[in-house]
């Protein structure tokens, strides 16, 4: 099976030194707003928190080390449906490995999966069973990171799913698993609906489910499920400001975030911090790597268009029928909102796993649990 097709080109991250100097200069000239006395995180990321992150980004963060670590993953670009698609492609040394596509969300990047790729592709080297090996493909969503520039409007979940099917076919894979979190948890099931014969199984985390208007929907829910519904309601009532802006005026937002690295950092850091496991402090270098990828690729605006497309796509809000493809759901007990009985309306759920540690970005926060659940889910399908 070929690693690449003729239309697939090798890619390596190589940020010019002038861009690094420009970043440090802009960070050093940040114009800081005043904080309103007596207010807290309910109004946004604190000035003190952002000042610390900005100073670390300017003086201590080693982008070249982060760049080298990401470049350890073989990367490529190709054109699909007129759009540049960037992806990492790591083939397993095990000939019988299962092809697996990993799809990130926002404000994430392909780097979210970096720590999981080794154990997934080469379980033998990590004390695992070689039968659990995967050939791993990790694309950047259109308009995110190196999948740029955005070639045009209309990159809905459905169009993205079709493009990723085309990508896997171009790489020589005709049957494969799909995993996704956040927006990836929408793309992955849509891929199964579009081409169920091509998808071995769907695995998701950070899945969002909603109850119906029937009060009986809530009968018999567990205490944990009621807590998730309360978390969902809090998010809808108080945490959707970013989505309202990105879903209505992504281009206006782009000017500020593309010009101000402190603004870009605040936009990313608030969500990474808020959506991660509160019991495990987020490594600031993880936040800075994510912010750097958005900053150097100038994709604050193009990534926000994903929300615009979702808000204006009738298919995004239509009821979903199960594809019939087996689906596994991995749930963060600290952050997620999914309830199984609601998920089963749109998915053929055959595995449901709840983990204590790790939040919205499970592949990065708890890669061990993430890898273990993928192995168990796809192992059962074999």
Beta strands, then each sheet from edge to edge (+ up, - down):
strand 1: 9-11
strand 2: 75-80
strand 3: 83-90
strand 4: 98-103
strand 5: 134-139
strand 6: 176-181
strand 7: 199-205
strand 8: 326-332
strand 9: 348-355
sheet 1: 1+ 2- 3+ 5- 4- 6- 7- 8- 9-
end
